[in-house]
Amino acid sequence: MFTGLIREFAKVESFQNATLKLKAEYKPKIGDSIAVNGVCLTVVGVSGGSFSVELSEETTSIMAYENLKERVHIEPAMKLSDRLEGHIVQGHVDCVGVIDKIVQNNNSTDFYISYPKEFSKYIIPKGSIAIDGVSLTINDVKPTWFRLTIIPHTFSQTLFGEYKIGRRVNIETDMFARYLYHMFNKKDTIGWDEIDSIMARY
């Protein structure tokens, strides 16, 4: 599990043969889980100030893998003793969105992001969403796009300050919205055993 609060930027040293090598201040151990641009990956190698994670074909098929260059967001998996300040993020990307419009306001910036319509059931006004691993609040929702308002602190402490129109981003919808939809939209009556099974998967 993650919180959607970015630990730091990591520098991409290489991305070859499904292995991504990153350089960062954070020092993980082999086997650790770490979110890279919101995608939960496992550390498979550590060398000096760098570490490596491996991406499967399944993972690259549902994420904006072209952004694995220059700098990326990283967040280590949270500990049970950690304070939860963002929202519960699994690191399981649901789909890829596209930044369609960026509007500068007096003290914030609005980002309009389009997404596949079939995920609209999980995206609600004032609900939570993770964009490239950043925990954010949804301000406005339409069937194929939503609007986020980014405050100056988030703008400066994440890659949002570098995002341009047309960029693809990783989207993870709210975990609770997903399992509640699944629970209450089944045709058959659901029992407590199945509810326990569903909740255990999240």
N, C-alpha and C positions, 0 to 999 in steps of 0.2 A: 504494500500500500504506500501511497505518496500523499502529499498535501497540496501539490500544485504551487508551492512556493519555491522558486528557482534558487538553488544553492550558489551557482556561479556559472560563468561561461566557460566552456571547454574549447580548446583549439583542436580542430581536426588535423591530424598529421597524415592520415591516409585512410582510404576506403577501398580495399581490394579483396577480391575473392570472398565476399560476404563478411569480411572482418573490418571493423571500424576501430581505428587507433586514435585515442584522444589524449591530450595533455592538459592537466588541470592541477590546481592546488590540492584538491581533495584526493586522498590516497585510499582507494578501495582495496579489498582483498579478493582473491579469486573465488568465484561463487557468489559474490555480492550482487544484489539487484540494484540497478540504477536506471533512472528514467533519462533518456536522451531525446530532447524535443518531444517529451511526453510519451515516449515508447519505452516500456519496461524491458530491459535487456540484462543479460547476465555477464558479469566480468569473467573473461576466459584467460586473460593474461595480464601480468603486471611487470613493467620494466622501467626502472628509474622513476622519472616523473610522469610516465605515461601508463595507460592501461588500454586493454582491448576488449571489445564486446563483439558478439557474433549475431548476425541477422539472418533469419531464415527467409526462404522465398515467400512464405505466407506473410511474414512481417513486412517485407518490402512491397508486397502487392497492395497493402492497404494503407500505406503511409506516404508522405511527401519526401521520398528518399533523396530527391535531388537537392534538398537543403542540408544534407550531411556534408557540409564543406565550410571552410573558414571557422566560424564560431557556432556553437550549439548550446542550448540550455541543458544543464544537468541537475538532477536531484537524487540523492541517495534514498533508498527505501527508509520509511520512517520506523522508529522504534515504538513499542507499546508505551514507553514512558514519555514520548515526545508530546509537546503541546500541539494540538490540532488548530492551526490558525487559518488554513485555506479551506478546502473541503476534501472529502475522501476521493482520491484518484487512484485508479488501478493501473494505469499505464497501458491500457488496452484501447487502442485507437479504433473508433467506430467507422470513421470515414474521413475523407479529405475535403476541405473547403477551399474557397478561393476568395481573396480579398478583392472586392469589387469597387469599393469607394472608401476614401479616407477624408474626413472632414475635421479641420482644426477649429476648435472652439476657444473661448477665452482662456480657460485653465484646464482643458482636457482635449482629447482627440477621439472622435468617433470612427470606429472601423465597421464597415458593412461587409459581412461575409456570407457568400452563397454556399449552399450545401445540398446534398441529395434529399429530395422531398420525403423519402420514406423514413427519414430520421426525425421529422418534425414532431412526432408523438413524444419524443424524449426532451424536446427543447421548449421551455416555458419562460414567460417574462419573469424576471427577478430570480430565475433559477440559476444553478451553477453549471459551468462548462469549463473544460480545459482546452486551451489553444496552444499547441506546441508545448504542452506541459504546464502552462500558466493558468492558475485558478482565477476565473473571472465570473462576473455577474452579467447575465443577459438583460439588456434594457428593453429591447423591442424584438418581436418575432413575427415573421411572415412565413408562408408555407415553404419558401425556398431560400430565405435569407434571414439573418438576425443582425442586430446592432449591439456593439460593445462600446462602452465609454472607458477610455484608458486615462488614468490620472498621471500627472507628471512623474511621480515616483516609479510607477510600473513602467512607464515609457522609457525611463532612463536605466532601469535595472534589468530590463529584458530586451530581447531582440525586436520588440515592437517599434522601437525607435528607428530601425533599419528597414521595416517592412514597406513594400511598394505594392501598388495596384497590380493584380495578376499573380501575386505570390500564392502558392498552395500551402495550406497549413494543416497540421494534424488536429482532428477534433475528437475529443472524448466527451460524450454526454454524461449527465449525472447518473451515477450508479443506482440511486434509489428510484429515479424515474424509470430506468430500464426494468428493474425487477418488479416494481409495482405494476407497470404496464403488462408485463408477462403474467403476473399473478391474476390480475383482474380482467384479462381479456381472453381467457381460455373458455372454450365452449362447454367443457365438462366441469363438473363440480371439483374444486380443489380441496384436498385434505391437508391436515397439519403435517403429515409425513412429507408430502410434496413441498409444502411451504418451507419446512426445515431444509430440504434438499436444495431448493432454489437459493435460499439465503446463504447456505454454506458455499455456494459457488461464487459469491460476491465478496 
